[in-house]
Amino acid sequence: MEHWTELIPEDIKEKYELHNYNSAVEILFQAYPEHFHNIMDALSQFSISIQDILQSGGNESAIPKKWPLSYTPRVGEKLRFSAICL
């Protein structure tokens, strides 16, 4: 198997600080490849600005609204992941 960083697209590596707790990346990639790719797509699309962070509003701020709808869990679908941080 490749090193976990080879599983992550370059644009995501440039955009985020990544950590792989308890081999979560490899587990997600192997056990749930569709979810892995959906998460990678959503992270590629997601973008926030300093202004978004400074704006008040909690859950009504612009940040939750910017999360791509392409990675909205399907109704009735539940997955449990332990210590998955990308």
DAHU-V66364 format. One record per run of one state. SS is the DSSP state (A for helix, B for strand, O for the rest). FROM is the first residue (numbers start at 1). LEN is the number of residues. If there is no record, write none. Layout:
SS&FROM&LEN ; SS&FROM&LEN
This chain:
O&1&3 ; A&4&4 ; O&8&2 ; A&10&6 ; O&16&5 ; A&21&11 ; O&32&1 ; A&33&13 ; O&46&4 ; A&50&5 ; O&55&3 ; A&58&3 ; O&61&1 ; A&62&5 ; O&67&2 ; A&69&3 ; O&72&15
